Amino acid sequence: MALLIDLFGYLSVLLHGLTIVAQSMALGGILFLVFLARPFSEELGATGREIVARTRHIAGWSAVALIVCEALTIALQGAVLVGTVDLGLADVMTADFAEAGQIKILAAAVLVILAFGFPRASKPLMIGVVLLELVAATLTTHANARLEGRVPLLIVEGLHQLGAAIWIGGIPSFIMALGRCHEGAAWRRIGKRFSQMSMVGVACILVSGATMTYLYVGDLAGFYGTAYGVMVGAKMAMFASLLCLGAMNYLLVERLRSNPTTPVTRLKRFAEVEIGIGFTLFFAAASLTSVAPAIDLSTDRVTWSEIAERNTPQIPSLSSPDHASLALPALQQKLDEEAEAQKKNPPAAFVPGSGILPPRNLDDIRWSEYNHHWSGLFVLLMGLAALANQAKIATVVTRHWPLVLLGLAAFLFLRSDPEVWPLGEEGFWVSFRDVEVVQHRMFVLLTIVFGLFEWRVRVGGLAKTKAALVFPLMSALGGALLLTHQHAISNVKDQLLIELTHTPLALASAAAGWTRWLEIRLDPPGNKIAGWIWPACFIFIGFLLLSYREI
């Protein structure tokens, strides 16, 4: 139970992100079924009936995933409440979050029944269940916790989630439908109808997003000076990229009007990237639930001058302080000496996951900066080598650029957490009680996986296999996880200043992953253009890391 409580915050964000993904796909699948698949089924004949059946399966299995995620969320929050507050299980299950979750599970269960058992269920019934799911989902948002203007905010939140379901949640069904058709007229009918649906979804997101930004962020200082505002900015950047991809797909659909033989490969590939960016955006939205709206944070905001001062470039530090001079080793040595003098067993200077943040001194900050700067050198070297390989320069050497990632992984494993084995006193497995250590280990694992797979792609003949997709997927996943990354720093301002540097790192990592995806999946000349973008993203990440500062 203690370990669960320690990891509660991070696990709840991850679970909430998965819940949003499952909910959007379930609701998006139902809406795609109601407004596109069914109306076109007779016109498309056997293909149309197959699209209907597969859409039902996408919606149904997504609803099953939603039930699992929501049940785990209730169980996680309930277990933590039972373990920390004097409440029984019956009390927990009647709490607002539990009741809203139970309604969501009930609505999702009805969606499963309708999707798998009642293929001819009426449109009003299916839309009604969708609305019930949305109503329950809005009761778990910031809007339900507001003391004033709750109902209008709940409506806006529901509109926001509806827009995400129509657009992002419907894309998997859209890609499936395009793949089942084989002639231009069908592609255009499906593409045009989904474009119309997407426009409705975009309108819902724009109206609700602008309203929530105004009400939750408040002003420009809240936008750049709070964690909530920074994450809203990240969402806006991803939303802008989705709009660009959607606009290009709309133009291609219109081109089918004059030339039905126009290939739709680009349409499918851009839609795949829209899914990936959309899901990343969902995890950013999940992170927002763990921080207070900017409007409620009147103190401890970061000023523009503090941001400018922190991000003024300086010469990178490539030498680190002695490990013994760090706060934890120094404190542990002091405790050891006192215990030895008193003939007692020395207490641990820090217990992972105890809820108490580890002490930090100036050398800890310098250690962290050194780690980031050397990581930046690794990433910069990798990006430059990848760019040189793209330009066919010294390919005998530069094609091995993914091996640089293994060096980065080894460096991060040894250096990212100096209090943990092999450098520190904390055991390897005990350290997993610390959320920040868990996150660092996940990044190390991701780095090893996509480094090895991409190296095999470059030199091992796997370029034409699905193994080539591991690198872009791991890079994009790393960006998404970085958006949920938490830092164990007690000073709110310092924590936010670090988040301001990590957010562009996350966005650049996601951009690198999805442009590499397009390089693999697109036809010329689009793949050539994408092939130049993703190495530039890693070069950008390298420079960001080299300029990283905490003081």
HUGIKA-V481496 format. One record per backbone hydrogen bond with DSSP energy under -1.0 kcal/mol. CO is the residue of the C=O (numbers start at 1). NH is the residue of the N-H. E is the energy in kcal/mol with one decimal. If there is no record, write none. Layout:
BEGIN
CO_NH_E / CO_NH_E
END
This chain:
BEGIN
1_5_-2.4 / 2_6_-2.2 / 3_7_-2.0 / 7_11_-2.6 / 8_12_-2.7 / 9_13_-1.4 / 10_14_-2.2 / 11_15_-2.8 / 12_16_-2.2 / 13_17_-2.3 / 14_18_-2.3 / 15_19_-2.3 / 16_20_-2.3 / 17_21_-2.1 / 18_22_-2.6 / 19_23_-2.8 / 20_24_-2.6 / 21_25_-2.2 / 22_26_-2.4 / 23_27_-2.8 / 24_28_-2.7 / 25_29_-2.2 / 26_30_-1.9 / 27_31_-2.5 / 28_32_-2.3 / 29_33_-2.3 / 30_34_-2.4 / 31_35_-2.6 / 32_36_-1.9 / 32_37_-2.5 / 33_38_-2.3 / 36_40_-1.7 / 38_41_-1.3 / 40_44_-2.1 / 44_47_-1.1 / 45_49_-2.0 / 46_50_-2.1 / 47_51_-2.3 / 48_52_-2.1 / 49_53_-2.2 / 50_54_-2.6 / 51_55_-2.4 / 52_56_-2.2 / 53_57_-1.7 / 54_58_-2.3 / 55_59_-2.7 / 56_60_-2.8 / 57_61_-2.7 / 58_62_-1.8 / 59_63_-2.0 / 60_64_-1.9 / 61_65_-2.2 / 62_66_-2.1 / 63_67_-2.2 / 64_68_-2.1 / 65_69_-2.7 / 66_70_-2.7 / 67_71_-2.5 / 68_72_-2.4 / 69_73_-2.1 / 70_74_-2.4 / 71_75_-2.5 / 72_76_-2.8 / 73_77_-2.7 / 74_78_-2.7 / 75_79_-2.6 / 76_80_-2.1 / 77_81_-2.2 / 78_82_-2.7 / 79_83_-2.1 / 80_84_-1.3 / 81_85_-2.9 / 85_87_-2.6 / 88_92_-2.2 / 89_93_-2.4 / 92_95_-1.7 / 95_99_-2.6 / 96_100_-2.6 / 97_101_-2.1 / 98_102_-2.4 / 99_103_-2.0 / 100_104_-2.1 / 101_105_-2.4 / 102_106_-2.5 / 103_107_-2.8 / 104_108_-2.6 / 105_109_-2.4 / 106_110_-2.0 / 107_111_-2.0 / 108_112_-2.2 / 109_113_-2.2 / 110_114_-2.8 / 111_115_-2.8 / 112_116_-2.4 / 113_117_-2.7 / 118_121_-2.0 / 122_126_-2.0 / 123_127_-2.6 / 124_128_-2.3 / 125_129_-2.0 / 126_130_-2.0 / 127_131_-2.5 / 128_132_-2.0 / 129_133_-2.4 / 130_134_-2.2 / 131_135_-2.6 / 132_136_-2.3 / 133_137_-2.2 / 134_138_-2.2 / 137_140_-1.6 / 138_141_-1.5 / 142_145_-1.3 / 143_146_-1.2 / 149_153_-1.6 / 150_154_-2.6 / 151_155_-2.2 / 152_156_-2.1 / 153_157_-2.8 / 154_158_-2.5 / 155_159_-2.3 / 156_160_-2.1 / 157_161_-2.2 / 158_162_-2.3 / 159_163_-2.3 / 160_164_-1.9 / 161_165_-2.0 / 162_166_-2.6 / 163_167_-2.2 / 164_169_-2.2 / 170_174_-1.9 / 171_175_-2.9 / 172_176_-2.0 / 173_177_-2.4 / 174_178_-2.3 / 175_179_-2.0 / 176_180_-1.1 / 183_187_-2.0 / 184_188_-2.5 / 185_189_-2.3 / 186_190_-2.6 / 187_191_-3.0 / 188_192_-3.2 / 189_193_-2.2 / 190_194_-2.6 / 191_195_-2.2 / 192_196_-2.1 / 193_197_-2.3 / 194_198_-3.0 / 195_199_-2.2 / 196_200_-1.6 / 197_201_-2.3 / 198_202_-3.3 / 199_203_-2.4 / 200_204_-2.3 / 201_205_-2.3 / 202_206_-3.0 / 203_207_-2.5 / 204_208_-2.3 / 205_209_-3.0 / 206_210_-2.4 / 207_211_-1.9 / 208_212_-2.8 / 209_213_-2.4 / 210_214_-2.0 / 211_215_-2.3 / 212_216_-3.2 / 213_217_-1.9 / 213_218_-1.2 / 216_295_-2.9 / 217_219_-1.4 / 219_223_-1.2 / 220_224_-1.9 / 221_225_-1.9 / 225_302_-1.8 / 226_230_-2.1 / 227_231_-2.1 / 228_232_-2.1 / 229_233_-2.2 / 230_234_-1.9 / 231_235_-2.3 / 232_236_-2.4 / 233_237_-2.1 / 234_238_-2.1 / 235_239_-2.6 / 236_240_-2.3 / 237_241_-1.7 / 238_242_-2.1 / 239_243_-2.2 / 240_244_-1.9 / 241_245_-2.2 / 242_246_-2.7 / 243_247_-2.5 / 244_248_-2.1 / 245_249_-2.0 / 246_250_-2.2 / 247_251_-2.0 / 248_252_-1.8 / 249_253_-2.3 / 250_254_-2.2 / 251_255_-1.6 / 252_256_-1.1 / 254_257_-1.2 / 255_259_-2.1 / 259_262_-2.0 / 264_268_-2.1 / 265_269_-2.6 / 266_270_-2.8 / 267_271_-1.7 / 268_272_-2.1 / 269_273_-2.0 / 270_274_-2.3 / 271_275_-2.0 / 272_276_-1.9 / 273_277_-2.9 / 274_278_-2.7 / 275_279_-2.7 / 276_280_-2.0 / 277_281_-2.4 / 278_282_-1.7 / 279_283_-1.6 / 280_284_-1.8 / 281_285_-2.3 / 282_286_-2.1 / 283_287_-1.9 / 284_288_-1.3 / 287_290_-1.5 / 288_291_-1.3 / 293_296_-1.7 / 294_297_-1.6 / 303_307_-1.9 / 304_308_-2.5 / 305_309_-2.5 / 306_310_-2.3 / 307_311_-1.8 / 322_325_-1.5 / 323_326_-1.5 / 326_330_-2.3 / 327_331_-2.4 / 328_332_-3.0 / 329_333_-2.3 / 330_334_-1.8 / 331_335_-2.4 / 332_336_-2.6 / 333_337_-2.2 / 334_338_-2.2 / 335_339_-2.5 / 336_340_-2.3 / 337_341_-2.0 / 338_342_-1.5 / 339_344_-2.9 / 351_354_-1.8 / 361_365_-1.6 / 362_366_-2.1 / 363_367_-2.3 / 364_368_-2.3 / 365_369_-2.5 / 366_370_-2.5 / 367_371_-2.2 / 368_372_-2.3 / 369_373_-2.5 / 370_374_-2.5 / 371_375_-2.2 / 372_376_-2.3 / 373_377_-1.7 / 374_378_-2.1 / 375_379_-2.6 / 376_380_-2.9 / 377_381_-2.6 / 378_382_-2.3 / 379_383_-2.8 / 380_384_-2.6 / 381_385_-2.4 / 382_386_-2.6 / 383_387_-2.3 / 384_388_-2.5 / 385_389_-2.4 / 386_390_-2.0 / 387_391_-1.7 / 388_393_-2.9 / 389_392_-1.2 / 394_397_-1.5 / 394_398_-2.9 / 395_399_-1.7 / 397_400_-1.8 / 398_401_-1.6 / 400_403_-2.0 / 401_404_-1.9 / 402_405_-1.5 / 403_407_-1.2 / 404_408_-2.0 / 405_409_-2.6 / 406_410_-2.3 / 407_411_-2.3 / 408_412_-2.7 / 409_413_-2.5 / 410_414_-1.9 / 411_415_-2.6 / 412_416_-2.3 / 417_420_-2.0 / 419_426_-2.1 / 420_423_-1.3 / 420_424_-2.3 / 426_421_-2.3 / 427_431_-1.7 / 429_432_-1.3 / 430_433_-1.8 / 431_434_-2.0 / 434_438_-2.3 / 435_439_-2.4 / 436_440_-2.2 / 437_441_-2.6 / 438_442_-2.1 / 439_443_-2.1 / 440_444_-2.1 / 441_445_-2.4 / 442_446_-2.5 / 443_447_-2.3 / 444_448_-2.2 / 445_449_-2.5 / 446_450_-2.6 / 447_451_-1.6 / 448_452_-2.5 / 449_453_-2.4 / 450_454_-1.7 / 451_455_-2.0 / 452_456_-2.1 / 453_457_-1.9 / 454_458_-2.2 / 455_459_-2.5 / 456_460_-2.1 / 456_462_-1.1 / 462_465_-1.8 / 465_468_-1.5 / 466_469_-1.8 / 467_470_-1.5 / 469_473_-2.0 / 470_474_-3.0 / 471_475_-2.4 / 472_476_-2.5 / 473_477_-2.6 / 474_478_-2.5 / 475_479_-1.9 / 476_480_-2.1 / 477_481_-2.7 / 478_482_-2.1 / 479_483_-1.2 / 481_484_-1.0 / 487_489_-2.0 / 491_495_-2.3 / 492_496_-2.2 / 493_497_-2.5 / 494_498_-1.7 / 495_499_-2.0 / 496_500_-2.2 / 498_502_-2.0 / 499_503_-2.4 / 502_506_-2.4 / 503_507_-2.4 / 504_508_-2.5 / 505_509_-2.3 / 506_510_-2.3 / 507_511_-2.4 / 508_512_-2.5 / 509_513_-2.3 / 510_514_-2.3 / 511_515_-2.1 / 512_516_-2.0 / 513_517_-1.8 / 514_518_-1.8 / 515_519_-2.0 / 516_520_-1.8 / 517_521_-2.4 / 518_522_-2.8 / 523_527_-1.2 / 525_529_-1.8 / 526_530_-2.3 / 527_531_-1.8 / 529_532_-1.2 / 530_534_-1.7 / 533_537_-1.8 / 534_538_-1.6 / 535_539_-2.1 / 536_540_-2.3 / 537_541_-2.2 / 538_542_-2.5 / 539_543_-2.1 / 540_544_-2.2 / 541_545_-2.5 / 542_546_-2.1 / 543_547_-1.4 / 545_548_-1.2
END
